[in-house]
Amino acid sequence: MFNGFLRKKMMLLILFVIFLLMMVSCGKNSSNMPSQPTPPPVPTQEILVSNENELANAILQAGHTSTAIILTSNIELSTTFAIPTNSIITLQSNGDDDFSLIATMDGAAIRIEKDGALTLENIIVTRTVGDKSYGIANSGTLVMNGGFVTNHTDAGIVNWWTLMMNGGSVHNNGSRWASTSIAGGVDNQGYFLMNDGIIRDNVGIGVYNHGLRGGTFIMNNGVISGHRGHGQIESGSGVHNNGLFTMHGGDINDNSCFMHSRGGGVFNRHTFIMEGGSIQNNNGRCGGVRNSGSFTMNGGTIRGNNATENGGGIANGINRTFTMNGGTIENNNAQQSGGGVYNYLGKFVMNDGIISDNTAGENGGGVELFENNTFDLNGGWIYNNNASLGADVRLGGGTFNNNISDPSIGAIGNPPPQ
């Protein structure tokens, strides 16, 4: 009888495990997760509009046909302009003009419903009044080829599904910090592919990449610049990453944040992979990158950043991992320690790359190893750095494993062989 009871309990446990696996499998179904955006079909019809009523009628007339709605003048919006489910719309100005959609109310200027698609060309999306107000709220597909999204009190773009930015500018948004968003530029909770364009001079964060819904931010080119944190922002002002951020190219520059030792350029709390591009001339208590997750640098350049405390180029946090497989960390400055890299109770693995010409006011011009940390040096070159103590590498505690036996693959104090 007792064995029969155990068999019954085991069967129930097995069924429960199968149920959980089925739920996980359903959760990973591609239909439930945003994927890489693809450009909508080329419009097959055109509709010219000059006022809000004509704009609304154009949406009805378009139906599910890919349609270019062409503005022939500026249009004031008294209500949110909605792109319905299964609608495929291109918004553009007539000729060489840049006409505006001007929101005169609270809430989003444009809203894209689930499975709706909007391509933005030479249109300015702006507003004259409105509190708690986004520029574009996207639950479908948004492709930005040109135009401006500007002057909104919250984020310029809130993306819950797929966003492709090929050009244009998102700037001067976020004048009011909202409880629902700390991004002034792009608040991404879906899939954001940045191929070009500019995100600049927004209050708070340039791009906030959430992790709750698996936020993915792929940066191939473009510029994120000129963001300034303020009293309610506790993160990097260029990019705050809680999901997956992969940087292949582009430039993150001239951002600053001085709250709670976050990075001026990038604050990473999950997974950041840098393949190329540059993070430069950012300022903060940590300068270029503050890593509180997993940061892998395969290429690119981190240069000219300044930290008022530690980590001019990179500050690697407690129990976190920074792996350097390539790229260059150069000409950064920390007023205290770690001009190039400040490793604070974390793990730093250097397999290749260059750390040179960095400066620290106190310790570790190239690399500062603070207390209980690990530094595995397997390759790469650390040279020509400057500090009061430990010009290239300063061991303040922890474990330093110098595994370089062949000077052709790396060295401390010498540049790569010519």
C-alpha positions as CSV (number, residue, x, y, z in Angstrom):
1,M,0.0,0.0,0.0
2,F,2.8,2.4,0.9
3,N,4.6,1.6,-2.4
4,G,1.4,2.3,-4.3
5,F,1.2,5.7,-2.6
6,L,4.7,6.5,-3.6
7,R,4.1,5.5,-7.2
8,K,1.0,7.7,-7.3
9,K,3.0,10.7,-5.9
10,M,5.8,10.1,-8.5
11,M,3.2,10.0,-11.3
12,L,1.7,13.3,-10.2
13,L,5.2,14.8,-9.9
14,I,6.1,13.7,-13.5
15,L,2.9,15.1,-14.9
16,F,3.5,18.4,-13.1
17,V,7.1,18.6,-14.6
18,I,5.7,17.9,-18.1
19,F,3.1,20.7,-17.6
20,L,5.9,23.1,-16.6
21,L,8.0,22.2,-19.7
22,M,4.9,22.7,-21.9
23,M,4.4,26.2,-20.4
24,V,8.0,27.1,-20.9
25,S,7.8,25.9,-24.5
26,C,4.7,28.0,-25.1
27,G,6.4,31.0,-23.6
28,K,9.3,30.7,-26.0
29,N,7.0,30.5,-29.0
30,S,8.2,33.0,-31.6
31,S,4.6,34.3,-32.0
32,N,4.7,35.5,-28.4
33,M,8.1,37.3,-28.5
34,P,9.2,40.2,-30.7
35,S,11.6,39.4,-33.4
36,Q,14.0,41.3,-35.7
37,P,11.9,43.8,-37.6
38,T,11.6,43.6,-41.4
39,P,10.5,46.6,-43.6
40,P,6.8,46.6,-44.4
41,P,5.7,46.2,-48.0
42,V,6.1,49.1,-50.4
43,P,2.9,51.2,-50.5
44,T,0.6,50.5,-53.4
45,Q,-1.6,53.6,-53.0
46,E,-1.2,57.2,-51.9
47,I,-3.6,59.5,-50.0
48,L,-2.9,63.2,-49.6
49,V,-4.2,64.8,-46.4
50,S,-4.1,68.4,-45.0
51,N,-6.1,68.2,-41.7
52,E,-6.9,65.8,-38.8
53,N,-10.3,64.6,-40.3
54,E,-8.6,63.7,-43.6
55,L,-5.9,61.9,-41.7
56,A,-8.6,59.8,-39.9
57,N,-10.5,59.1,-43.1
58,A,-7.2,58.0,-44.8
59,I,-6.7,55.3,-42.2
60,L,-10.2,54.0,-42.9
61,Q,-9.7,54.2,-46.7
62,A,-6.3,52.4,-46.4
63,G,-7.8,49.3,-44.7
64,H,-5.2,46.5,-44.9
65,T,-3.6,47.8,-48.1
66,S,-0.1,49.2,-47.8
67,T,-0.7,52.9,-48.1
68,A,1.4,56.1,-48.1
69,I,-0.4,58.9,-46.3
70,I,1.2,62.2,-47.5
71,L,0.9,65.4,-45.5
72,T,0.5,68.5,-47.6
73,S,0.6,70.8,-44.5
74,N,1.2,70.7,-40.7
75,I,-1.6,68.9,-38.9
76,E,-2.7,69.5,-35.2
77,L,-3.8,66.4,-33.4
78,S,-6.6,66.7,-30.8
79,T,-6.5,62.9,-30.2
80,T,-3.9,60.2,-30.5
81,F,-3.4,59.2,-34.2
82,A,-3.8,55.4,-34.1
83,I,-2.5,52.8,-36.6
84,P,-5.0,49.9,-36.3
85,T,-4.2,46.2,-36.2
86,N,-3.2,44.9,-39.7
87,S,-2.8,48.4,-41.1
88,I,0.4,49.1,-43.1
89,I,1.0,52.8,-43.3
90,T,3.8,55.1,-44.5
91,L,3.7,58.7,-43.2
92,Q,5.6,61.2,-45.3
93,S,5.6,64.9,-46.3
94,N,4.7,66.1,-49.8
95,G,7.8,66.8,-51.9
96,D,10.9,68.1,-50.1
97,D,8.9,69.6,-47.2
98,D,9.1,68.4,-43.6
99,F,5.6,68.8,-42.2
100,S,4.6,68.1,-38.6
101,L,2.1,66.2,-36.7
102,I,1.5,68.4,-33.6
103,A,-0.1,66.9,-30.6
104,T,-2.2,69.3,-28.5
105,M,-3.3,66.9,-25.8
106,D,-2.0,64.5,-23.2
107,G,-1.0,60.9,-24.2
108,A,0.9,59.6,-27.1
109,A,0.9,61.5,-30.4
110,I,0.9,58.3,-32.4
111,R,-0.1,54.8,-31.2
112,I,0.6,51.6,-33.3
113,E,-1.7,48.7,-32.4
114,K,-0.6,45.1,-32.2
115,D,0.2,43.8,-35.8
116,G,-0.1,47.3,-37.2
117,A,2.9,48.8,-39.1
118,L,4.1,52.3,-39.5
119,T,7.0,53.6,-41.6
120,L,8.1,57.2,-40.7
121,E,9.7,59.2,-43.5
122,N,10.2,63.0,-43.5
123,I,7.7,63.8,-40.8
124,I,8.1,65.7,-37.5
125,V,6.2,64.3,-34.6
126,T,6.0,67.0,-31.9
127,R,3.7,68.7,-29.5
128,T,2.7,72.0,-28.1
129,V,1.1,70.8,-24.8
130,G,0.7,67.6,-22.9
131,D,1.8,66.0,-19.6
132,K,2.7,62.3,-19.3
133,S,3.0,62.3,-23.0
134,Y,5.0,60.0,-25.3
135,G,5.8,60.7,-28.9
136,I,5.1,57.2,-30.4
137,A,3.8,54.2,-28.5
138,N,4.4,51.1,-30.5
139,S,2.8,47.7,-30.0
140,G,3.4,46.6,-33.6
141,T,6.2,47.5,-36.1
142,L,7.7,50.9,-36.4
143,V,10.3,51.7,-39.0
144,M,11.9,55.2,-38.8
145,N,13.7,56.1,-42.0
146,G,13.8,59.9,-41.3
147,G,12.0,62.7,-39.6
148,F,12.1,63.9,-36.0
149,V,10.4,62.8,-32.8
150,T,10.9,65.7,-30.5
151,N,9.6,67.9,-27.6
152,H,7.6,65.2,-25.7
153,T,7.5,65.2,-21.9
154,D,8.2,61.5,-21.6
155,A,10.1,59.1,-23.9
156,G,10.2,60.0,-27.6
157,I,9.4,56.4,-28.5
158,V,8.1,53.6,-26.3
159,N,8.6,50.2,-28.0
160,W,6.8,47.1,-26.9
161,W,7.3,45.1,-30.0
162,T,9.7,45.8,-33.0
163,L,11.5,49.0,-33.9
164,M,13.9,49.6,-36.7
165,M,15.7,53.0,-36.8
166,N,17.4,53.6,-40.2
167,G,17.6,57.4,-39.9
168,G,16.1,60.5,-38.4
169,S,16.4,61.9,-34.9
170,V,14.8,61.4,-31.5
171,H,15.8,64.4,-29.5
172,N,14.8,66.9,-26.8
173,N,12.3,64.6,-25.1
174,G,11.8,63.6,-21.5
175,S,11.4,67.1,-19.9
176,R,9.2,65.4,-17.2
177,W,10.4,62.2,-15.5
178,A,7.5,59.7,-15.5
179,S,6.9,56.8,-13.1
180,T,6.4,54.5,-16.1
181,S,9.7,55.4,-17.9
182,I,13.1,56.9,-17.1
183,A,14.1,57.1,-20.7
184,G,13.9,60.4,-22.5
185,G,14.9,59.0,-25.9
186,V,13.8,55.3,-26.6
187,D,12.1,53.1,-23.9
188,N,12.6,49.6,-25.4
189,Q,10.7,46.6,-24.0
190,G,10.8,44.7,-27.3
191,Y,13.3,44.4,-30.2
192,F,15.1,47.6,-31.2
193,L,17.4,47.5,-34.2
194,M,19.4,50.7,-34.7
195,N,21.0,50.9,-38.2
196,D,21.5,54.6,-38.2
197,G,20.0,57.9,-37.0
198,I,20.6,60.0,-33.9
199,I,19.2,59.8,-30.3
200,R,20.4,63.0,-28.6
201,D,19.9,65.6,-25.9
202,N,17.0,63.9,-24.2
203,V,16.6,64.3,-20.4
204,G,17.5,61.2,-18.5
205,I,18.5,58.1,-20.5
206,G,19.1,57.9,-24.3
207,V,18.0,54.2,-24.6
208,Y,16.5,52.2,-21.7
209,N,16.5,48.5,-22.7
210,H,14.3,46.6,-20.3
211,G,14.8,43.0,-19.3
212,L,11.3,42.2,-18.0
213,R,10.0,41.2,-21.5
214,G,13.3,40.2,-22.9
215,G,14.3,43.5,-24.3
216,T,16.9,43.3,-27.1
217,F,18.9,46.3,-28.5
218,I,21.1,45.8,-31.5
219,M,23.2,48.9,-32.4
220,N,24.8,48.6,-35.9
221,N,25.4,52.4,-36.4
222,G,24.1,55.7,-35.4
223,V,24.8,58.1,-32.5
224,I,23.5,58.3,-28.9
225,S,24.7,61.6,-27.5
226,G,24.2,64.5,-25.1
227,H,22.1,62.9,-22.3
228,R,22.3,64.1,-18.8
229,G,21.0,62.3,-15.8
230,H,19.1,64.2,-13.1
231,G,18.1,63.7,-9.5
232,Q,15.6,60.9,-10.1
233,I,17.8,59.0,-12.6
234,E,20.1,56.3,-11.1
235,S,21.7,54.8,-14.2
236,G,23.9,55.4,-17.2
237,S,22.6,58.3,-19.3
238,G,23.6,56.9,-22.7
239,V,22.3,53.3,-22.5
240,H,20.8,51.6,-19.5
241,N,20.7,47.8,-20.3
242,N,18.6,45.3,-18.4
243,G,18.3,42.9,-21.3
244,L,20.6,42.0,-24.3
245,F,22.6,44.8,-25.8
246,T,24.9,44.1,-28.7
247,M,26.9,46.9,-30.2
248,H,28.4,46.3,-33.7
249,G,29.0,50.0,-34.6
250,G,28.0,53.5,-33.9
251,D,29.0,56.0,-31.3
252,I,27.9,56.6,-27.7
253,N,29.4,59.9,-26.7
254,D,29.1,63.0,-24.5
255,N,26.6,61.5,-22.0
256,S,26.9,62.0,-18.3
257,C,25.5,60.6,-15.1
258,F,26.7,61.2,-11.5
259,M,24.2,59.2,-9.5
260,H,25.2,56.2,-7.5
261,S,28.4,55.3,-9.4
262,R,26.5,54.5,-12.6
263,G,28.3,54.9,-16.0
264,G,28.0,58.0,-18.1
265,G,28.0,56.0,-21.3
266,V,26.5,52.6,-20.6
267,F,25.2,51.0,-17.4
268,N,24.9,47.3,-18.0
269,R,22.9,45.1,-15.6
270,H,22.5,42.0,-17.8
271,T,24.3,41.1,-21.0
272,F,26.4,43.6,-23.1
273,I,28.4,42.4,-26.1
274,M,30.6,45.0,-27.8
275,E,31.8,43.9,-31.3
276,G,32.6,47.4,-32.6
277,G,31.8,51.1,-32.5
278,S,33.0,53.6,-29.9
279,I,32.1,54.7,-26.4
280,Q,33.8,58.0,-25.9
281,N,33.9,61.3,-24.0
282,N,31.3,60.3,-21.5
283,N,31.4,61.5,-17.9
284,G,30.2,60.2,-14.6
285,R,31.2,58.7,-11.2
286,C,32.2,55.9,-13.6
287,G,33.0,57.1,-17.0
288,G,32.5,54.8,-20.0
289,V,30.9,51.6,-18.9
290,R,29.6,50.5,-15.5
291,N,29.2,46.7,-15.6
292,S,26.8,45.1,-13.1
293,G,26.1,42.1,-15.4
294,S,28.1,40.3,-18.0
295,F,30.2,42.4,-20.4
296,T,32.2,40.9,-23.3
297,M,34.3,43.2,-25.4
298,N,35.3,41.6,-28.7
299,G,36.2,44.8,-30.6
300,G,35.6,48.6,-30.7
301,T,37.0,51.4,-28.7
302,I,36.4,52.9,-25.3
303,R,38.3,56.1,-25.2
304,G,38.4,59.6,-23.7
305,N,35.9,59.0,-20.8
306,N,36.2,60.6,-17.4
307,A,35.2,59.3,-14.0
308,T,35.0,61.6,-11.0
309,E,35.6,58.5,-8.9
310,N,36.8,55.1,-10.2
311,G,36.8,53.4,-13.6
312,G,37.5,55.9,-16.3
313,G,36.9,53.4,-19.1
314,I,35.2,50.5,-17.3
315,A,34.1,49.8,-13.7
316,N,33.4,46.1,-13.2
317,G,31.2,45.5,-10.2
318,I,30.8,43.0,-7.4
319,N,30.6,39.4,-8.5
320,R,30.4,40.5,-12.2
321,T,32.4,39.4,-15.2
322,F,34.2,41.5,-17.8
323,T,35.9,39.5,-20.6
324,M,38.1,41.4,-23.1
325,N,38.8,39.4,-26.3
326,G,39.8,42.4,-28.4
327,G,39.3,46.2,-28.9
328,T,41.0,49.1,-27.3
329,I,40.6,51.0,-24.0
330,E,42.6,54.2,-24.2
331,N,43.0,57.8,-23.1
332,N,40.5,57.4,-20.2
333,N,40.8,59.1,-16.9
334,A,39.7,58.4,-13.3
335,Q,40.2,61.0,-10.7
336,Q,40.7,58.2,-8.1
337,S,41.5,54.7,-9.3
338,G,41.4,52.5,-12.4
339,G,42.0,54.8,-15.4
340,G,41.3,52.1,-17.9
341,V,39.6,49.3,-15.9
342,Y,38.5,49.3,-12.2
343,N,37.8,45.8,-11.1
344,Y,35.9,45.9,-7.8
345,L,35.3,42.5,-6.3
346,G,34.6,41.1,-9.7
347,K,36.3,38.9,-12.4
348,F,38.3,40.4,-15.3
349,V,39.5,38.0,-18.0
350,M,41.8,39.6,-20.7
351,N,42.4,37.4,-23.7
352,D,43.4,40.0,-26.2
353,G,43.2,43.7,-26.9
354,I,45.0,46.9,-25.8
355,I,44.7,49.0,-22.6
356,S,47.0,52.0,-23.0
357,D,47.4,55.7,-22.3
358,N,45.0,55.8,-19.4
359,T,45.4,57.9,-16.3
360,A,44.4,57.6,-12.7
361,G,44.8,60.2,-10.0
362,E,45.6,57.6,-7.4
363,N,46.0,53.9,-8.2
364,G,46.0,51.7,-11.3
365,G,46.4,53.8,-14.4
366,G,45.7,50.9,-16.7
367,V,44.0,48.4,-14.4
368,E,43.2,48.7,-10.7
369,L,42.4,45.4,-8.8
370,F,40.5,46.3,-5.7
371,E,40.4,43.8,-2.8
372,N,38.8,40.4,-3.3
373,N,38.8,40.1,-7.1
374,T,40.2,38.0,-9.9
375,F,42.2,39.1,-12.9
376,D,43.2,36.4,-15.5
377,L,45.6,37.8,-18.0
378,N,45.9,35.4,-20.9
379,G,46.8,37.8,-23.7
380,G,46.8,41.5,-24.7
381,W,48.9,44.5,-24.0
382,I,48.7,46.9,-21.1
383,Y,51.2,49.8,-21.5
384,N,51.9,53.5,-21.3
385,N,49.4,54.2,-18.6
386,N,50.0,56.5,-15.7
387,A,49.1,56.7,-12.0
388,S,50.6,57.6,-8.6
389,L,50.8,54.0,-7.7
390,G,50.7,51.1,-10.2
391,A,51.0,52.8,-13.6
392,D,49.9,49.8,-15.7
393,V,48.5,47.3,-13.2
394,R,48.0,47.8,-9.4
395,L,47.1,44.8,-7.3
396,G,45.2,46.1,-4.3
397,G,44.0,42.6,-3.3
398,G,42.6,39.4,-4.7
399,T,44.1,37.1,-7.3
400,F,46.2,38.1,-10.3
401,N,46.9,35.2,-12.7
402,N,49.5,36.3,-15.3
403,N,49.3,33.4,-17.8
404,I,51.3,35.1,-20.5
405,S,54.5,33.1,-21.3
406,D,54.9,34.3,-24.9
407,P,55.6,38.1,-25.4
408,S,54.1,37.8,-28.9
409,I,50.6,37.4,-27.5
410,G,50.7,40.0,-24.7
411,A,52.7,41.9,-22.1
412,I,52.5,44.4,-19.3
413,G,54.6,47.5,-19.9
414,N,55.3,46.9,-23.6
415,P,53.3,47.7,-26.8
416,P,52.4,45.0,-29.3
417,P,55.3,44.0,-31.5
418,Q,55.5,45.8,-34.9
